[in-house]
């Protein structure tokens, strides 16, 4: 079960990075591309997940942004 979660998390991270590389520059833009079929009640949770992934991608120097990161802050792939 843990291995499946790790694989899913890596897949989600790659989908988020792909969306950013394709031009998504804010959390809502990434959410609309990566979570296109999600129930509207889950959009806030999806946004928080994307925010955490963007922070992790920035730590790995794959994404850059001007701190502090928030939903409307623009970011880009490095």
C-alpha positions in Angstrom: 0.0 0.0 0.0 2.8 2.5 0.9 4.6 1.7 -2.4 1.4 2.4 -4.3 1.1 5.8 -2.5 4.7 6.7 -3.4 4.1 5.8 -7.0 0.9 7.9 -7.1 2.7 10.8 -5.5 5.5 10.7 -8.0 3.0 10.5 -10.9 1.1 13.5 -9.5 4.3 15.5 -9.1 5.3 14.7 -12.7 1.8 15.8 -13.9 2.1 19.1 -11.9 5.6 19.7 -13.3 4.4 19.0 -16.8 1.5 21.5 -16.4 4.0 24.1 -15.2 6.3 23.4 -18.1 3.3 23.7 -20.5 2.5 27.2 -19.2 0.5 26.9 -16.0 1.8 29.7 -13.7 -0.5 29.7 -10.6 -2.0 27.1 -8.3 -5.5 27.4 -9.8 -4.1 27.0 -13.3 -2.3 23.8 -12.3 -5.4 22.5 -10.5 -7.5 23.1 -13.6 -5.1 21.1 -15.8 -4.1 18.3 -13.4 -7.5 17.8 -11.6 -9.8 18.5 -14.6 -12.4 16.0 -13.5 -12.4 16.6 -9.8 -15.5 17.4 -7.8 -15.8 21.1 -7.1 -15.9 20.4 -3.4 -12.4 19.0 -3.5 -10.8 21.9 -5.4 -9.5 23.6 -2.2 -7.8 20.3 -1.1 -6.4 19.9 -4.6 -5.0 23.4 -4.5 -3.3 22.7 -1.1 -1.8 19.5 -2.6 -0.4 21.4 -5.6 1.0 24.1 -3.3 2.9 21.4 -1.4 4.2 19.9 -4.6 5.3 23.3 -5.9 7.2 23.9 -2.7 8.9 20.5 -3.0 9.7 21.1 -6.7 11.2 24.5 -5.7 13.4 22.9 -3.1 14.7 20.6 -5.8 15.3 23.6 -8.0 12.8 22.5 -10.7 10.4 25.4 -10.1 11.1 29.0 -9.0 8.8 31.6 -7.5 9.1 34.8 -5.4 8.2 33.9 -1.8 5.9 33.7 -0.1 4.0 31.1 -2.2 0.2 31.5 -2.2 -2.5 30.5 -4.8 -2.1 33.6 -7.0 1.7 33.8 -6.9 3.2 33.1 -10.3 5.9 30.5 -10.6 7.7 28.8 -13.5 9.8 25.8 -14.4 13.5 26.3 -14.1 
